[in-house]
Structures are given as C-alpha cells and as structure tokens.
Amino acid sequence: MPRDELAAWLRLLLTPGLGRSTARQLLAAFGLPEAIWARAPDSWDGVVEPSLAKAMAQPPEGFDAALNAHERWLAQDNARHVLTLADPRYPASLLDTADPPLMLFVHGRLEALSQPQRLAVVGSRNPTPQGAQNAEAFAHSLAASGLCIVSGLALGVDGAAHEGALRAGGFTLAVVGTGLDRVYPSRHRDLAHRIVAHGAMISEYPLGTPPLAQNFPQRNRVIAGLSMGTLVVEAALQSGSLITARLASEQGREVFAIPGSIHSPQSRGCHALIRQGAKLVESAQDVLEELRLADTAPSSTDGGPAAQPLGPEGELLEAMGHDPVNLDALQARTGLPTSALQAQLLELELQGLVARLPGGLLQRVGQG
C-alpha cells in the first residue's frame, strides 16, 4: 500500500472522536480517505459536528510516528497486510455486516482469509476438561472437513479450537483485541506463531493497542462476521461467547451449542442459547449437516462418540456418568475397596479419561 494511501486510512482510524459509523458516513459522502482529507474542514460540517470537524483539521498527536511504525511493520514480513474497506480482498461476509472495521491488519496467509466456508468456535476461558476436549475435537473434525476455524486466541476453548484446526492441517483465523505487535495472552505466543504459518492473525486495532477490556466484545463482532455460523462449546451465563452468538444471530448466521451437565455452570450459557433457538449439536456431523456440508465430512469420529474401553475401568467410567462426582459417591456406586478404586482411577487418569477437579471432584473427559 502506498504511503499516502496508508496515511489517509490510518488518520481516519486514529483521529480521536471519529468512530467507525461517522468514518463510514464521511466515506459515503466524499469517497476514499484521500478525498476526505483533501477538502477544507468546513466542507465536513454537513456530516460531522463542528467540534469534531475542528479536531479533524490536523493529524492526531503522534501520527507521523504511528505511520512510520506501521510502514516498518509491513516491510518486515511479506506475510503482513493491511486490508481496507476499499480493498477487493476484504472479506465479503464481514463487509456484509452492520459495523465492518475500517481496516484489518493481517499477519499470515491471506488465502486463509479468503476461504468461503468459515465457522467460529468459541466458549469459556475456564472450560471443564470435557469442554476443552470437545473444542479441540470438534475443531479438528470440522477443519478436516474443509472449514476454516475462527476464534479469538483466548485461553480455554479458543486455544483448544485453534489447536484442533492446526492438528487437522486446516486453516484457522485468530481475531484478537490488541495490535498485532503483541500477543495476548502471552502464554499463547507459540500458538500465535503457528497460526501465522498455517492461517492468519487478524486485528482491527492499530499497532501498539494494549489488551483493553472494551476491545474484546468489539472483536467478537468480527469473529461472528467472518463466519457462516458460530459454535459455542461451553459458556457461563455471563460469558462473552454469548455476545458472539447473539451477533451471529443478528447477522442471520447459524448458531450451534453443545449441551452439557445440568450441574455445570459452564453449560448454562449453552442451554440458554438452545432454549433461544440455537441448534443443539452432539457431533461435528450435526454441524456439517446443518450447514449442508455433510458430503465433505471425513470418516474420522473426532467430535463424535467413540468406543469406550473394556474391562473394570470401562465399568468404572459407566458408574461415574458424565457429571462431576466425589470419591465417596463413586465408592458407593461401585462397591469397590478404596485401594482398588484409587488404582483404577489412576489408570484412567493416565489414559486421559478422568480428570481431578477442584473440591476433590472427579469427572470423565474424552468420549470414553
């Protein structure tokens, strides 16, 4: 992108008080940003308030340094891009929403952004072991079926969804709430690097933007807008994932939810969505069929039921059920001596089929 063009768009983005809605009104009235800034400030009065027109008359403080920083960032890596509302590579599904970003900063493979079949997979930052595994398994199976998995790089379900897509060798997009010169949360730095290599990191925020709380609900509309549907894996009633689901529904996109235990707070958001009309799904195949993509489904059972182990451990899993349970209740159900019960539980933990939860509780994980 030529420097003058980048400068014009960046000034539109960085001018204090100039929100996305007003910026789009200016674009509709005057054309490209270069044409806006070429006009006298009094010509903007019909579109913006006089006080804002006065503020717009000069570039914002520190603008030259910000422009230089963005030019350097772009020049350092051929996989770095800026897409504006005027760019033909701007995702059509996002353009067809009520509030598309003025600019998208992208680090990674642009072909991942051009995939027409994209599905958002979102959920709790603190999922149960089963929830984390569901996110990874569903994302793996859906990515193997050709869907590009979109999520937000957050801890918990988001990270598991990205991992599942990468394990399948598919595309994944991480929409973040910071500038692309930083990774948040920092423990996902390695994951972010792998996403750049096999998908793309995306942000509407300029370089240097820190992880401000108000930015994350805003980035949720981008996650929903990029996707043909949204799958909520686990979510509490106050989860930000429900914002993404609501935005997807408002945009006329499909909403899917995985049901969970009636005793788990992390399932209540999904149950609320289902009551409101979200599609209840129990396997990746359910999602593909609803999206009319079932013919592309692989034969793998990832994201669906799998055979359970035979022998005493299998019987113990049956006794556990799928809700968290304490040791005393489990002993009462099985009649096993404490030593035998502990030995079988240890074996199941080593197999990754049982996890210990806070408060001395145990829960089945996986599909066993």
C-alpha positions as CSV (number, residue, x, y, z in Angstrom):
1,M,0.0,0.0,0.0
2,P,1.5,3.4,-1.0
3,R,2.4,5.6,2.0
4,D,-0.2,8.3,1.1
5,E,-3.0,5.8,1.0
6,L,-1.9,4.1,4.2
7,A,-1.6,7.6,5.9
8,A,-5.1,8.6,4.8
9,W,-6.8,5.4,6.1
10,L,-4.7,5.4,9.3
11,R,-5.6,9.0,10.0
12,L,-9.3,8.1,9.7
13,L,-8.7,5.3,12.2
14,L,-6.7,7.2,14.7
15,T,-8.5,10.6,14.9
16,P,-9.9,10.9,18.4
17,G,-13.7,11.1,18.5
18,L,-14.1,9.8,14.9
19,G,-15.9,6.5,15.3
20,R,-16.5,3.8,12.7
21,S,-20.0,4.9,11.9
22,T,-19.0,8.5,11.3
23,A,-16.0,7.5,9.3
24,R,-18.2,5.4,7.0
25,Q,-20.5,8.4,6.6
26,L,-17.6,10.5,5.5
27,L,-16.5,7.8,3.1
28,A,-20.0,7.7,1.7
29,A,-20.1,11.4,1.3
30,F,-16.7,12.1,-0.1
31,G,-15.2,8.9,-1.4
32,L,-11.8,7.5,-0.4
33,P,-10.0,8.9,2.6
34,E,-7.5,10.9,0.5
35,A,-10.5,12.8,-0.9
36,I,-11.8,13.5,2.7
37,W,-8.5,14.9,3.8
38,A,-8.1,17.0,0.6
39,R,-11.3,19.0,1.5
40,A,-11.5,22.1,3.6
41,P,-12.7,21.4,7.2
42,D,-15.9,23.4,6.7
43,S,-17.0,21.0,4.0
44,W,-17.3,18.3,6.6
45,D,-19.9,20.2,8.6
46,G,-22.8,18.5,7.0
47,V,-21.6,15.1,8.1
48,V,-19.9,15.7,11.4
49,E,-20.3,18.1,14.3
50,P,-18.4,21.3,14.1
51,S,-16.3,20.4,17.1
52,L,-15.3,17.1,15.5
53,A,-14.5,18.9,12.2
54,K,-12.2,21.2,14.1
55,A,-10.4,18.2,15.7
56,M,-10.1,16.5,12.3
57,A,-8.4,19.5,10.7
58,Q,-5.0,18.4,11.9
59,P,-3.5,14.9,12.1
60,P,-3.7,13.4,15.6
61,E,-0.8,13.8,18.0
62,G,2.0,11.3,17.3
63,F,0.6,10.5,13.9
64,D,3.9,10.6,11.9
65,A,5.4,8.2,14.4
66,A,2.4,5.8,14.2
67,L,2.5,5.9,10.4
68,N,6.2,5.1,10.3
69,A,5.7,2.2,12.8
70,H,3.1,0.7,10.6
71,E,5.2,1.1,7.5
72,R,8.1,-0.7,9.2
73,W,5.8,-3.5,10.4
74,L,4.5,-4.1,6.9
75,A,8.0,-4.0,5.4
76,Q,9.5,-6.6,7.8
77,D,7.4,-9.6,6.6
78,N,5.7,-10.3,3.3
79,A,3.0,-12.1,5.3
80,R,1.9,-8.8,6.8
81,H,-1.0,-7.0,5.2
82,V,-3.5,-4.2,5.6
83,L,-6.9,-4.6,4.1
84,T,-9.3,-1.6,3.9
85,L,-13.0,-1.3,3.2
86,A,-12.0,-0.4,-0.4
87,D,-9.7,-3.5,-0.9
88,P,-11.2,-6.2,-3.1
89,R,-9.6,-8.8,-0.7
90,Y,-11.6,-7.5,2.2
91,P,-13.8,-10.5,3.4
92,A,-17.3,-10.2,1.8
93,S,-19.0,-11.8,4.8
94,L,-17.6,-9.2,7.1
95,L,-18.4,-6.4,4.6
96,D,-22.0,-7.6,4.7
97,T,-22.5,-6.6,8.4
98,A,-23.8,-3.5,10.1
99,D,-20.4,-2.5,11.5
100,P,-17.4,-3.7,9.5
101,P,-13.9,-2.5,10.6
102,L,-12.4,0.3,8.6
103,M,-9.1,-1.6,8.4
104,L,-8.0,-5.1,9.0
105,F,-4.4,-5.8,10.0
106,V,-3.4,-9.3,8.9
107,H,-0.4,-11.4,9.7
108,G,-0.3,-14.8,8.0
109,R,-1.7,-16.4,4.8
110,L,-4.3,-14.3,3.0
111,E,-5.7,-17.4,1.4
112,A,-7.0,-18.4,4.9
113,L,-9.0,-15.2,5.0
114,S,-10.5,-15.9,1.5
115,Q,-11.9,-19.3,2.5
116,P,-15.7,-19.1,1.9
117,Q,-16.6,-21.7,4.5
118,R,-15.6,-20.4,7.9
119,L,-17.0,-21.4,11.3
120,A,-16.5,-19.6,14.6
121,V,-15.7,-21.9,17.6
122,V,-15.9,-20.0,20.9
123,G,-16.5,-20.7,24.6
124,S,-15.3,-20.4,28.2
125,R,-11.8,-19.3,29.2
126,N,-12.1,-21.8,32.0
127,P,-13.7,-24.8,30.5
128,T,-14.1,-28.2,32.1
129,P,-11.7,-30.9,30.9
130,Q,-14.6,-32.3,28.7
131,G,-15.3,-28.8,27.3
132,A,-11.7,-28.3,26.3
133,Q,-11.5,-31.7,24.6
134,N,-14.8,-31.1,22.8
135,A,-13.5,-27.8,21.4
136,E,-10.3,-29.4,20.2
137,A,-12.1,-32.5,18.7
138,F,-14.9,-30.6,17.0
139,A,-12.5,-28.1,15.5
140,H,-10.2,-30.9,14.3
141,S,-13.1,-32.7,12.6
142,L,-14.6,-29.6,11.1
143,A,-11.2,-28.3,9.8
144,A,-10.6,-31.8,8.3
145,S,-13.9,-31.3,6.5
146,G,-12.7,-28.1,4.9
147,L,-14.0,-25.5,7.3
148,C,-11.7,-22.7,8.4
149,I,-12.0,-22.4,12.2
150,V,-12.3,-18.8,13.5
151,S,-11.7,-18.0,17.2
152,G,-10.2,-15.4,19.5
153,L,-6.9,-16.8,20.8
154,A,-8.2,-16.6,24.4
155,L,-7.3,-19.2,27.0
156,G,-9.6,-22.2,27.2
157,V,-12.0,-23.1,24.4
158,D,-10.5,-20.6,21.9
159,G,-7.0,-22.0,22.2
160,A,-8.2,-25.6,22.0
161,A,-10.2,-24.8,18.9
162,H,-7.1,-23.3,17.2
163,E,-5.1,-26.3,18.2
164,G,-7.6,-28.7,16.8
165,A,-7.7,-27.0,13.5
166,L,-3.9,-26.9,13.3
167,R,-3.7,-30.6,14.2
168,A,-6.0,-31.4,11.3
169,G,-3.8,-29.4,8.9
170,G,-6.6,-27.0,8.3
171,F,-6.8,-23.2,8.2
172,T,-7.6,-21.2,11.4
173,L,-8.0,-17.5,11.9
174,A,-7.4,-15.8,15.3
175,V,-9.2,-12.4,15.7
176,V,-7.5,-10.5,18.5
177,G,-8.3,-7.4,20.6
178,T,-4.8,-5.9,20.6
179,G,-2.4,-4.6,18.0
180,L,-0.6,-7.4,16.1
181,D,2.7,-6.3,17.5
182,R,1.8,-8.1,20.7
183,V,0.3,-11.4,21.7
184,Y,-2.4,-11.7,24.4
185,P,-2.4,-13.8,26.4
186,S,1.4,-14.1,26.4
187,R,1.3,-17.9,27.0
188,H,-0.2,-18.3,23.5
189,R,2.8,-16.8,21.8
190,D,3.9,-20.2,20.3
191,L,0.3,-20.8,19.2
192,A,0.1,-17.4,17.6
193,H,3.3,-18.2,15.6
194,R,1.9,-21.5,14.4
195,I,-1.4,-19.7,13.4
196,V,0.6,-17.2,11.3
197,A,2.3,-20.2,9.5
198,H,-1.0,-22.1,8.9
199,G,-3.7,-19.4,9.0
200,A,-3.7,-15.8,10.0
201,M,-3.8,-13.4,13.0
202,I,-6.3,-10.5,12.4
203,S,-7.0,-7.3,14.2
204,E,-8.9,-4.1,13.5
205,Y,-6.7,-2.3,16.1
206,P,-3.5,-0.4,15.2
207,L,-0.1,-1.4,16.4
208,G,0.6,-0.6,20.0
209,T,-3.0,-1.2,21.1
210,P,-2.9,-2.9,24.5
211,P,-5.4,-5.5,25.8
212,L,-8.1,-3.1,26.8
213,A,-11.3,-4.7,28.2
214,Q,-13.6,-2.8,25.9
215,N,-11.9,-4.1,22.8
216,F,-12.8,-7.8,23.3
217,P,-16.6,-7.5,23.0
218,Q,-15.9,-5.4,19.9
219,R,-13.6,-8.1,18.3
220,N,-16.5,-10.6,18.9
221,R,-18.5,-9.0,16.1
222,V,-15.6,-9.6,13.8
223,I,-15.4,-13.3,14.8
224,A,-19.1,-13.6,14.1
225,G,-19.0,-11.5,10.9
226,L,-16.2,-13.6,9.3
227,S,-18.1,-16.8,9.9
228,M,-21.1,-18.6,8.3
229,G,-22.0,-19.8,11.8
230,T,-20.9,-19.9,15.4
231,L,-20.4,-23.0,17.6
232,V,-20.5,-22.3,21.4
233,V,-18.8,-25.2,23.2
234,E,-19.1,-24.2,26.8
235,A,-20.2,-20.9,28.3
236,A,-21.4,-19.5,31.6
237,L,-24.4,-17.2,31.5
238,Q,-22.3,-14.1,31.6
239,S,-19.7,-15.3,29.0
240,G,-18.5,-13.1,26.2
241,S,-19.2,-16.1,23.9
242,L,-22.9,-15.3,24.2
243,I,-22.2,-11.9,22.7
244,T,-20.6,-13.6,19.7
245,A,-23.6,-15.9,19.4
246,R,-26.1,-13.0,19.6
247,L,-24.2,-11.0,17.0
248,A,-24.1,-14.1,14.7
249,S,-27.9,-14.5,15.1
250,E,-28.5,-10.8,14.4
251,Q,-26.4,-11.1,11.2
252,G,-28.5,-14.0,10.1
253,R,-25.8,-16.6,10.7
254,E,-26.3,-20.1,12.2
255,V,-25.7,-20.6,16.0
256,F,-24.9,-24.0,17.4
257,A,-24.4,-25.1,21.0
258,I,-23.1,-28.2,22.7
259,P,-25.3,-29.3,25.7
260,G,-23.6,-30.2,29.0
261,S,-24.3,-31.3,32.5
262,I,-27.2,-29.6,34.3
263,H,-24.9,-29.2,37.3
264,S,-22.1,-27.3,35.5
265,P,-22.2,-23.5,35.5
266,Q,-20.2,-23.7,32.3
267,S,-23.1,-25.4,30.5
268,R,-25.8,-22.9,31.4
269,G,-24.9,-20.4,28.6
270,C,-25.2,-23.2,26.0
271,H,-28.5,-24.4,27.5
272,A,-29.8,-20.8,27.4
273,L,-28.8,-20.5,23.7
274,I,-30.6,-23.8,22.9
275,R,-33.8,-22.5,24.6
276,Q,-33.5,-19.4,22.4
277,G,-33.3,-21.4,19.2
278,A,-29.6,-22.4,18.8
279,K,-29.1,-25.8,17.2
280,L,-28.2,-28.5,19.7
281,V,-25.3,-30.4,18.3
282,E,-23.7,-33.6,19.7
283,S,-21.1,-34.2,16.9
284,A,-19.3,-32.4,14.2
285,Q,-21.5,-34.2,11.7
286,D,-24.5,-32.3,13.1
287,V,-22.8,-29.0,12.3
288,L,-21.9,-30.1,8.8
289,E,-25.4,-31.3,8.1
290,E,-27.0,-28.1,9.3
291,L,-24.6,-26.1,7.1
292,R,-25.3,-28.6,4.2
293,L,-21.7,-29.6,4.1
294,A,-22.1,-33.2,5.2
295,D,-20.8,-34.7,2.0
296,T,-17.4,-33.3,2.9
297,A,-17.3,-35.0,6.3
298,P,-14.3,-37.3,6.9
299,S,-14.7,-40.8,8.2
300,S,-13.0,-39.9,11.5
301,T,-15.1,-39.9,14.6
302,D,-13.4,-36.8,16.1
303,G,-16.1,-34.7,17.7
304,G,-18.5,-37.6,18.0
305,P,-18.9,-40.8,20.0
306,A,-16.1,-43.2,20.2
307,A,-15.8,-46.8,21.6
308,Q,-15.3,-46.9,25.3
309,P,-12.7,-49.1,27.0
310,L,-13.5,-52.7,28.1
311,G,-12.8,-54.2,31.5
312,P,-13.0,-52.9,35.0
313,E,-12.0,-49.3,34.0
314,G,-14.9,-49.2,31.5
315,E,-17.3,-50.3,34.2
316,L,-15.9,-47.5,36.5
317,L,-16.5,-45.0,33.7
318,E,-20.1,-46.1,33.4
319,A,-20.5,-45.7,37.2
320,M,-19.1,-42.2,37.0
321,G,-21.5,-40.9,34.4
322,H,-20.8,-37.6,32.9
323,D,-21.2,-35.2,35.8
324,P,-18.6,-34.4,38.4
325,V,-18.6,-36.9,41.3
326,N,-16.7,-37.2,44.6
327,L,-14.8,-40.3,45.7
328,D,-17.4,-41.3,48.4
329,A,-20.2,-41.3,45.9
330,L,-18.2,-43.2,43.4
331,Q,-17.3,-45.8,46.0
332,A,-21.0,-46.2,47.0
333,R,-21.9,-46.7,43.3
334,T,-19.2,-49.3,42.6
335,G,-18.8,-51.1,46.0
336,L,-15.1,-51.2,45.3
337,P,-12.5,-51.2,48.1
338,T,-10.7,-47.8,48.3
339,S,-7.4,-49.3,47.2
340,A,-8.9,-50.9,44.1
341,L,-10.9,-47.7,43.3
342,Q,-7.9,-45.5,43.5
343,A,-5.8,-47.9,41.4
344,Q,-8.5,-47.9,38.6
345,L,-8.9,-44.1,38.8
346,L,-5.1,-43.6,38.4
347,E,-5.1,-45.8,35.4
348,L,-8.0,-43.8,33.8
349,E,-6.1,-40.6,34.6
350,L,-3.0,-41.9,32.8
351,Q,-5.2,-42.7,29.8
352,G,-6.6,-39.2,29.8
353,L,-10.1,-40.4,30.5
354,V,-10.6,-39.0,34.0
355,A,-9.6,-35.6,35.4
356,R,-9.5,-34.3,39.0
357,L,-11.4,-31.1,39.6
358,P,-11.2,-28.6,42.5
359,G,-13.0,-29.6,45.6
360,G,-12.0,-33.3,45.4
361,L,-14.3,-34.0,42.4
362,L,-13.6,-36.3,39.5
363,Q,-15.1,-36.2,36.0
364,R,-14.9,-38.2,32.8
365,V,-13.2,-36.5,29.9
366,G,-12.9,-37.5,26.3
367,Q,-15.6,-39.6,24.8
368,G,-15.0,-42.8,26.8
